[in-house]
Amino acid sequence: MFRFAARKTIVTGTKPSPNAVATLAESQSSTTGSSSSSSSSSTTNSRSVTSDSHRSGMGYGIVHQQRIPADESENLFRRVASPKTVSVIGAPMTYGQPFVGTDSGPSLLREQGLLQDLTTLGWRVEDIPDLDFSTICEQARSESLSSNLSHNNNPNAKHSLEVGAGTKVLAELVESKLKLGKFPLVLGGDHSIGIGSLAGILRAKPETGVIWVDAHADLNVPSVSNSGNMHGMPLGLMMKDLIPDRSVIPGLEWLEEGPTSPFLNPDSLVYVGLRDIDKAERHFIRQLGIKTFTMYDIDHLGIGNVMDLALEHLLQKNPDRPLHLSYDIDAVDPLYAPATGTAV
């Protein structure tokens, strides 16, 4: 499972990261529970050592060869039904934050050749029309008013009715595609879509490990959020120790319905790229013992080593577990990805 999330205005003509689609293949590779050994020779000269050390300090480190041997392909895609199909799900959510433009993300990613790139990688592409959040959320508001319920009675979870209605539909769609053996690729949209994609994934595959690539921890809950914006809450709402009953938030009652409530164990989460963390989130990360790699760690260790350590942590108890990768555009330096409302 893989998700792009965007924040604020999407600049027309801005191309997604050239490594974005390649990351899809990498995330699938990680579900095999194995990692390749370093391809660098054990014999190096002083110049190469100096060069590698310099590059590691820039956040590069050792990045392993990504080409997958042909004889490993059957094992690599064993969780996906044949022929392997990626279901592209547009989730143009805007209600999780105050800016306009995040709803342009799915269409712009498609315009820049995403579907063709996926086909080139050997996938069959099922391109699902963008979820109609305008209609879905308007219906939720109308039902709330007709039931004499206030749709704004929790000011510290802004637009919770709209976010809840939209993410419920997304969760059901993600869950259904996983049960059909397809690979859901969710395109945002602000990061409140994480409530839906995570809920759908955890219902279908509760043993899933999560790699969260983001500048922010998204670990807030309404009781501690400084802004009340729900794009900063998707992980907090999945942690039972932080909010054991989500039904107290208007619109999110569905998270407590059904035979099992989707929750994420703290040891099933790894952060990569954090550099802007709220005070309460820092406390939660320490309290829950969540594995975290900040931008300092990436600069110090190199991204190759950081990803090796992230996978080692998630796979040490269950090398065969599936993995979900969430990628927020604000993890990228705003010099290269200025289309974000939370540039840090």
VENJOCOR-V410566 format. One record per residue. PSI is psi in whole degrees, 0 to 359 (* if undefined). D_CENTER is the distance of its C-alpha to the mean C-alpha in Angstrom with 2 decimals. Layout:
BEGIN
PSI | D_CENTER
PSI | D_CENTER
END
This chain:
BEGIN
143 | 8.46
143 | 6.23
137 | 4.75
141 | 6.49
142 | 7.14
158 | 10.69
143 | 13.19
205 | 16.96
129 | 19.24
124 | 18.24
120 | 21.22
132 | 22.94
349 | 23.45
127 | 20.64
143 | 19.25
163 | 15.66
134 | 15.40
343 | 17.75
1 | 15.54
311 | 12.56
325 | 14.05
328 | 15.39
331 | 12.06
313 | 11.73
323 | 15.01
319 | 14.19
325 | 11.34
320 | 13.97
325 | 16.56
340 | 15.03
350 | 15.40
345 | 19.13
14 | 19.40
157 | 21.36
147 | 21.15
151 | 23.74
162 | 26.30
135 | 26.95
357 | 28.99
146 | 30.85
150 | 34.53
350 | 36.01
117 | 38.70
157 | 37.87
172 | 40.06
326 | 39.91
316 | 38.57
325 | 35.53
315 | 34.80
318 | 35.06
315 | 32.81
320 | 30.05
320 | 30.33
316 | 30.09
323 | 27.01
321 | 25.32
339 | 26.09
4 | 24.28
1 | 21.02
297 | 21.74
200 | 23.22
118 | 23.70
119 | 21.29
156 | 22.24
130 | 23.51
354 | 20.90
131 | 23.55
122 | 23.55
143 | 27.14
324 | 28.38
353 | 29.56
353 | 26.09
323 | 24.47
318 | 25.61
324 | 24.06
318 | 20.81
27 | 20.18
338 | 21.91
352 | 19.12
134 | 19.29
152 | 22.48
137 | 24.91
144 | 24.86
129 | 21.18
132 | 19.46
126 | 16.10
109 | 15.63
118 | 14.28
113 | 13.39
124 | 13.85
78 | 12.64
62 | 14.62
139 | 14.21
346 | 16.28
350 | 17.53
357 | 14.99
170 | 16.67
358 | 20.14
160 | 19.93
157 | 20.54
336 | 18.96
337 | 15.27
350 | 16.58
348 | 17.78
307 | 14.51
316 | 14.61
322 | 18.33
323 | 18.34
321 | 15.93
317 | 18.29
331 | 21.29
10 | 20.39
19 | 20.74
313 | 17.35
319 | 19.08
321 | 21.99
321 | 19.98
320 | 18.36
320 | 21.94
328 | 23.21
0 | 20.95
12 | 22.76
145 | 20.52
138 | 21.95
123 | 19.99
103 | 19.93
105 | 19.15
133 | 18.78
146 | 20.06
141 | 17.81
134 | 17.75
78 | 20.69
331 | 19.35
311 | 22.66
316 | 24.70
314 | 22.49
325 | 22.37
321 | 26.04
320 | 27.03
320 | 25.33
317 | 27.27
317 | 30.45
324 | 30.23
317 | 29.72
320 | 32.76
338 | 34.86
7 | 34.22
33 | 35.38
144 | 32.10
130 | 30.86
12 | 27.52
38 | 27.24
9 | 28.58
85 | 25.72
344 | 25.66
14 | 23.03
75 | 20.44
136 | 21.12
36 | 21.02
328 | 19.85
314 | 21.80
313 | 20.13
318 | 16.53
317 | 17.58
316 | 19.32
318 | 16.63
335 | 13.85
314 | 16.54
318 | 17.22
316 | 13.64
316 | 13.47
321 | 16.85
315 | 16.05
314 | 13.06
317 | 15.35
322 | 18.26
321 | 16.86
319 | 15.87
340 | 19.38
0 | 20.87
20 | 19.48
163 | 17.33
106 | 13.96
126 | 11.68
106 | 9.97
128 | 8.72
120 | 9.75
174 | 9.76
148 | 11.53
168 | 10.94
2 | 8.02
344 | 10.20
340 | 8.90
333 | 6.41
316 | 9.93
313 | 10.77
318 | 8.20
318 | 8.28
317 | 11.99
318 | 12.66
313 | 11.25
334 | 13.12
322 | 16.15
322 | 16.42
80 | 15.60
345 | 15.92
5 | 16.20
138 | 12.65
152 | 11.39
128 | 7.94
120 | 7.26
100 | 5.56
111 | 6.92
150 | 8.32
340 | 11.96
157 | 11.79
338 | 11.38
36 | 10.59
14 | 13.03
158 | 15.76
161 | 17.74
325 | 20.47
341 | 23.25
355 | 22.15
134 | 20.15
330 | 22.15
334 | 21.13
1 | 20.25
130 | 17.39
354 | 14.76
348 | 11.81
14 | 12.49
357 | 12.62
320 | 9.71
322 | 9.93
322 | 13.64
351 | 14.27
1 | 13.12
113 | 15.58
328 | 19.06
339 | 20.89
324 | 19.72
88 | 20.30
337 | 22.07
100 | 22.90
351 | 20.46
348 | 23.27
348 | 24.84
118 | 22.35
129 | 23.69
340 | 21.51
16 | 19.43
329 | 22.35
337 | 20.80
339 | 18.44
5 | 21.72
162 | 23.33
175 | 23.90
329 | 24.95
136 | 21.86
130 | 19.56
115 | 15.91
152 | 15.41
127 | 13.41
138 | 15.85
327 | 15.45
1 | 16.42
12 | 13.55
137 | 11.05
129 | 11.19
141 | 10.43
122 | 11.04
12 | 12.64
139 | 13.49
5 | 16.54
96 | 16.90
131 | 16.97
158 | 19.07
315 | 22.05
323 | 21.09
321 | 17.64
316 | 19.60
316 | 21.85
318 | 19.21
316 | 17.62
316 | 21.20
319 | 22.27
349 | 19.60
38 | 19.72
131 | 16.03
127 | 15.83
132 | 15.06
113 | 15.53
179 | 16.32
330 | 17.38
317 | 20.80
320 | 19.90
317 | 18.53
322 | 21.76
316 | 23.88
334 | 22.64
146 | 21.07
328 | 17.62
314 | 19.10
321 | 20.35
315 | 17.25
324 | 15.20
316 | 18.29
323 | 18.37
314 | 14.75
321 | 15.48
317 | 18.90
314 | 17.72
332 | 15.44
359 | 18.09
325 | 21.26
327 | 21.92
90 | 20.76
347 | 20.63
9 | 20.05
152 | 16.95
157 | 14.03
146 | 10.71
134 | 7.11
123 | 4.98
130 | 1.58
114 | 4.63
135 | 6.69
336 | 10.22
356 | 11.97
337 | 11.25
144 | 13.92
127 | 17.51
346 | 18.57
327 | 21.60
338 | 19.67
77 | 17.07
351 | 19.11
63 | 17.43
144 | 15.67
359 | 17.23
50 | 16.26
128 | 17.63
* | 18.41
END
